[in-house]
Amino acid sequence: MGPPPFQQPQGIGIVTRILHLLENCCRSQGHLHQIQAQIILHNLHSNTNVGYHFISACKFLGLLNYPFLLYTINTPKPHTFICNQLIRAFSHSHAHRFSISIYSQMHKNSVSPNNYTFPFILKSLSALKSFKQGKSVHAQIVKLGHLTDIYVQNSLLSLYASCGEMALCRYVFDEMSIRDVVSWTTIITGYRESGKSGDALFVFEQMLSVGVEPNRVTMVNALSACASSGALNVGVWIHEFMKRRAWKLDVILGTSLIDMYGMNGRMEDGLKVFQTMEEKNVLTWNALIKGLALAKNGHEAVWWFCRMEEERAEPDEVTLIGVLCACVHSGLVQKGRDIFSSLLGGKYGFAPGVKHYACMVDLFSRSGYLEDAIRIIKEMPFEATRTIWGSFLSGCRAHGNLDLSELAAWKLVQLAPESPVYYVVLSNLYAEMGKWDHVEKIRRLMKEMELNKDLGSSSVELEHQEDVLKLTA
C-alpha cells in the first residue's frame, strides 16, 4: 500500500505519543479504547499515519469494529488512504461485507477511490460471488480511468472467474495489453472451476507459447484440468517440466500429480510420486486411495488405507468413501463390512454420511447380498437417494431378483417421476414376470405423462455407474 501520504504536522507531540503506544504498548481491548479516546479528543481522525497504525493494531487484536465505528460514524469524510486500509484489513480478515460497507460509505460521502482501493474491494466481491455489485464497481473503474492498472485488471479477472462469468472474464483478459503469470493463472483457474477443462488447457498452452513462465498455482490448476479431461500427455509434460526446473515436490503439487495420474489410469506413476513425497496430508492419501479404487486395485487401496492408519494420519469422510469404493470395485465384501462397522462404532470420529451408506448398498448389491443391502437402506438415518436405489436395482437385476427389482424401480419412479427410463424398467420387469396387465398400465401411464419410451434398461446401469464415480469426486 506504500507509506501514508505526507501531511502537515498536527499536534506532533500527541501524535508521536499515540504512535508509540500503538506500536509498543497496545496489548488489549482496554488499551485500544483509551487510544481511540485520545484520537477523538485530539481530533486526529484525518491523520493517516495514526489511522494506519490504529487499524493495524486493531487487526492484530481482532478488534476491527473499533476503526470501523471510528471512521464510518465519527469521521464524516475519512481520507482515501484510511478507507483503503480498512477495506484491506477486513478483506484479509474475511469480513468481506464490512469491506463492501466501507466502499459504499466512500461513494456516499464523495471519498474518491484510487487504484489501491479496487483490488481489495474486488477481492471481497469475489469471495462473496457478488456479480451485480462487481459489475457496478467495474463501471466505476472505467469511469475513473483505472482500468489499465494490471492489479485492478487481475482483480476483475478473479471476480468474474469466481462468479462463473467466463465470457466477461475472457473479455477483460483479451483487452489487457500486458498480462503477467497471475492474469494467465486466474483465467485458467476460472475455466477449470467452471468445468471447462479443455478451455483451461487451451489457455495454458497459449501461456506457454507466449513465453510466460507458469508458477506452482498455475501447475496445480492445469493438473486438475488434466485430471478432469483425461489429458494425460499434458499432465506428463507438466511433471517433466517440474523435474527439469528442479521444483521441490510440495504437498499441494504432489497431491495434484497423484490425482492426475489416478484419474488417467496411471496409478503406478501416481504411486511413485506418493513415495517420493517428504510431506503428505490427508488429501494426498485420499488421492492415492481414490486412484487405486478407480483402477479397481481394491486390495492395494485397502493396504494403503491400513498403512495410513499405521502412520497415524487421520482419515476423513472422503478417505472412507474412497476405501469403501475400492471394496465395491474389487468385491471385498467382508473388508467393506469391517471398515463400515468401525465407522459406525465411532473409530474415525465422525458418523457415516449418505455416501458411505451408498457405497455399502452398492457393495452388497453387486455381490448378491440383497437382503443386507435392503437392511442398510431401511436402517440408514437418511432418505435413500436415486444413486442408492439405482445401485440396488442394478444388483437385483444382475442377480435375477424380480420382486426386489420391482420395489427399487417403483422407488425410482417416485423419486424421478419425469424420467421415462424407470417406467421402461418397470414395464420390462412386468413382462418378465408375465404380468401383462401391469405392462399395459405402465404404458398408459407413460402415454398420459407424454414420456418418451425409446430408452432401454441399460440406461439405468449407465446412469448408476456415473453416479458411483461421482461418490469419489
N, C-alpha and C positions, 0 to 999 in steps of 0.2 A: 504493500500500500504506500510505501515511501514515508518520509518524515512528515509531521504535521506542517501545514502551511505557516510561514512566518507571520507573526503578529506583533504589534507594538506591545512593549511591556505593560502589564496590567497588575498592579499590586504585587510587584515582583517578589517581595518578602513572603507573603502568604502563599503565592504560587509555588515557590521553592519548598516551603514547608509541607504543603499538601502533596507535592510530587514525592518528597522524601517519605512521607507517611504511606503513600500508596505503594511505593517500591520496596519499603523495608519493614513497615510496621502493620500492614493491613492483613490480619490473620482471621478475622471473624466477622460475623454479621454486625456485631456491635461497633466494631471499628469502622465498617463501611457506612453505617448510619451516621456516625459522628462526622466522617469526612464529607458525606453528602450534605450534611447541615452546614458545614463550612463553605462548601461550593455555593450553596444557595445564599448564605449570609453575605458572602463577598461578591456575589453576582458574577461568578466565573463560568456560567453556563456556556458562554461562547468561546472560552479558551480551549483551543483544540488540543494543546499539549495535556492539559488537565483531563479533558474528555477522553483522550486516547488511553491514558494510564488508569483512569477510573473504570472505563469499560473493560480493560484488560484484567484489572483486579477483580471485578465482579464476575467475569467469565471464569477466572481461575477458581473462585469460591462457589461457582454455580448459582450466582445470585443476580442474573441478568435482569430481573424485574426492577432492580434499583435504577440502572441507567435508562431502562425503557420508560419508567414513570418520569424520571428527571427530564429527559429530552423530548418526551411527547406531550407531557402535561404542563410542566413548569417552564419549558423553553418554547416560546411561540414560533421561532424560526431558527432551528439549530443549523450550524454550519454543515455543508455538504460532507466534509471530511468526517464529522462526528456521525452523521447518518450512515455513511459508508461503513464506519467501524461497527456500528450497531447491527446493521444488516449482515455484515460479515460474521460477527460474533454469534448471532442467532442461527445463521446458516451452518456454521461449523458445529453448533450445539444441537443441530437437527430440530430446532424450534422454528420451522420454516414459516409458519403462519405469522409469527411476530416479525420476521423479515419483511413479509408482504405488507403487514400493517404499517411498518415504518416507511416503506416505499410509498404507500398510499398517503400517509401524512405529509411526506415531502411534496407530493403532487398537489395536495390540498393547500399547503402553506407556501406554494410557489418557491420551494427549495429546488434548485436545478440539479438534476443528477449529472454525473460525468462518466467517463469511460471506466472508472473504477467501480461505479455503482452497479453496472449492469451484469457483470459476470456473477456476482453473488446473489442478486435478486433472481437471475435466471436459474441459478443452481437450486434455489428454493422452489421455484416454479416447476423445475424438472422433477425434483423429489416428490412433489405433490401431483405431478402429471396434470398441471393446470394449463391446458392448451389455450383456452379462451383468453385468460389473463396474459399468457405468454405472447399471443399474437398482438395484444394491445401494447405490451412492452416493446415488441419488435417494431411496431409502428412509431413509437416514441424514439427508439434508437435511430431509425431512418430520419425522422424529423429533426433530431438534434445533431445529426451528422457523425454518429459514432459507428456506423456500420463497417467502416474499413479497418477497425481495430480487430486484430486477429483473436484476441482473448474474448471479445464480445461475440465475434463470429463463431468461435468454437463453443461458446456457451449457448448460442442459438441452436447450433447443431445438436448439442446434448438435450436441449429442451424438446425439440421436435422428435428426436430419436426416442426419448423416454416416453413420449406420448404416442408413439407408433405412427407418427405422421411422416413417413419416409419420403413421400413426394416433396414436401416442403423442405425436409432435411436435405435432400439431394439438390433442390433448387438453390438453397443457401450455399451449399458446398460448391456447386458449379459456378456461382457468382464470385467466389473468393479468388483474388488474384494471387495470393500466397497461401499455401497450405502446409502445415507442419505435421509431424507424426501424430499429434493429438487430433487434428482435423480428420486424418485418414482413419485413425483408430475409432473415433466416435461414430463415423458413418458405417464402418464395418460392424461395430457392436450393435448399432441400431438395426441394421439388416438382419443380423443373427437373432437378436431378441424378437424381431417381428416374424421369425420363422422363414426368412428369405435367405437361406444359407448360400444358395447359388449366387445371389447378388453380392453377398458379403465376400465370397471368394473371388468374384469378378473384380470388385473394388480392391481387394488385397493384391491381386495380380497387377492391377493398374498402378497401385502404390509402388510396387517393386520396379515396374517398368520405367517410372519417372525418377528412380534413384532415391526414394525416401526410405531410410533405414527403419525397419519395424522395431518396436520395443517389446518388452515382456507382455504388456497388456494387449498389444496387437496380436501377438502369437497365441495367447490364451483364447482370444475370441476367434481367431482363424482356425485353431484346432477344434474348437467347439463346433464351428460351421462344417469342418471336415467330418466330424463325428455324426452330425445330423444328416449330411448329404451323401455320405459314402465316398467322399473324395480322398481315398487312401493315398493316392500319389502325391497330392498336395501336403497331406499330413506327414508323409515320409520326408518330403523335401524340407518341411519346417524343422523336423527332427535333425536332419543332416545340417541345416543352416546353423542350428544351435550348437551342434558339435564343432563345426568349423570356427564359430565365434568363441568357442570355449566357454559358453554360458554355464553357470552353475545351475544344476537342476534343482530349483527350489520346490517346495511342496505344491505350489499352485501350477507351475508348468509341468511338473512330473505327473500330477493327477490328471491334467488335461491330456497329456500324451497317452496315459493308460486308458482313459475314456475313449480317445480317438481310435486307438488300436482295438479296443474291445468292441466298439460299435461297428468296426470294419472287419471283424472276424479274424484278427491277427493277435490273439491273446498271448502267443509265445513271445512276441515283441513287447507287448504290454507288461508281461511278467518280468522281462529283462529290465525294463525301465524301473519297475517297482523295486527290484532287488538292488539297483544301483543308487536308490534314493537314500540320503542320510536321514532326512526328516520326513515323517509321514503323519497324516492326521486321519480322522475318521472318513473324510471324503476320499482319501487315497485308497483306503481299504474298501470302501464302497464301490469305487470304480473297478477295482480288481475283481471283487466278488460278482458284481453285475456283469462284467465282461465274460467271466468264466460261466456264469449262468446262461448268458445269451449263446455262448459257444457250446452249450449242453455238456460242459465238463463239470457235472454236478459233484462228483466225488472230490475233485480238486477244489471246487468252490467251498465245500464243507470243510476240507482240510485247512484251507487258509482262514476260514472263519474260526476254527478251533485255535489256529496259530495266533490270530488276532486277540483272542481271549487270553492265551498264554502270555502274550506280551503286554497285557493289561491295558490294551486300547479298548475304550468303551464303545460297544456297538450302539447305534441309534436305530430309529424306526426304519430308515432306508436300508441299513445293513441287514436287518431281519427280513425285509421284503426280498432283498437280493438273494440271501441264502435259501429262503423258502422257495423262491422261483427256481433256483438251481435244483432243489429237491424235486420240484414239479417236472422239469425238463428231463431229469435223469431217472425218474420213477423211484426216488429214495423215500418210500412211504414211512418206514419206521424212523428214519433220521428226521424227517419232517415232523412226525408226531412228537419226538423227543424235544426238538427245538421249540415247537409251539407250546408244548406243555411247560417248558421252562419260562417262556414268555408269559404264559397265563399265571404262573406261580410268582411272578414279580422279580425274576432273576436279573432282568435288564433295566429295571427301574421305571418302566412305562407299560401301560396296558396295550394289548394288541388293538390295532385300528382296523378299519374295514378292509384295507388292502391285505393285511395279514390273514384275515379270515378268508378273503377271496383266494389267496394262494392255497390255503388248506382245502377249500372246496374243490379247487382245480386239481390239486394233488390226489385227493380221494376219488374224484370223478374220473380222471384219466385212468387211474389204476383199478377201477371197478369196485371200489369201496363206496357204493352209492348210499348205503344206509348211514355210513359215517358222514358222508357229505351232507345228507339232508338233516342229520342231527346237528351238525355245525351251523347250518342255515337257521334252524329253529332256535338254537341256543344263543346265537350271537346277539350282542346288545345293539344291533343296527338293523335297519331295514335292508334286506338283500337288494343289491343293485342289478342292473342289466348284465354287467360283467359276470357277476356271481351266478345268476340264473342261466346265463349263456353257457358258461363253462359246465354247469351241472347238466344242462340239456345236451351238450356235446358228448359228455361222458355217458349219459343214459342212452343216447342214440348209438354210440360206439359199442356199448355192451348189451344192446338189444332189450333194454327195459322200457317197454312201451307205456306202461302205466305212469312211471315217474317222468318219462318224456312228455306225456300229456300234461302233467302237473306243471312242469317247468315251462312248457310252451304257453299255457294259459297265463302264468305269472308274467311272462314276457309281453303278452298281448295287453295285459293290464298296465304294465309299465310304459309301453310304447304303442298305444292303440292306432297310431297313424302309420306304423311300419308294416308293410304288406308281408315281409318275409316270415314273420311269426305265424300269420294266418296260413301261409303256404305250408309251413312245417306241420301245423295242426291238421290241415287237410290231408297231407301225405300220411300222417300218423293214423288218422281215422281210416284211410284207405287200407293201410297195412293191417289194421285191426278188423277190417270188414264192416265198419260202421258207416255204411254209405249214406244213411240219413244225416249223420253228423257232417259228412263231407259236403253234402248239398247245403246244409245250414251255413257252414263256413263260407261257401262260395256266394250264397245270397247275401251274407253279411258284408263280404268284400265288395260286392256289386253296389249295395246300398251306400257304402262308405266311399265308393269310387276309388278303390285301391287297385293299383296295377299289380297283376299277378304273374308277370313274366320273370319271377325270381325263383331260384331253386333253393333247397335247404342247405346247399353248400355255402350259401352266403352267410349262414349263421356261424359255420365253422371259421370262415374267413374273418368275420367281424370279431369273433371270440379271440382268435389268435392276435389280432391287432390290439385288443383290449388288454390281453395278458402282457404284451410287450410294454404297454404304457405303464404297467404297475412298477416297472423298474426305472422309469424315467425320473 
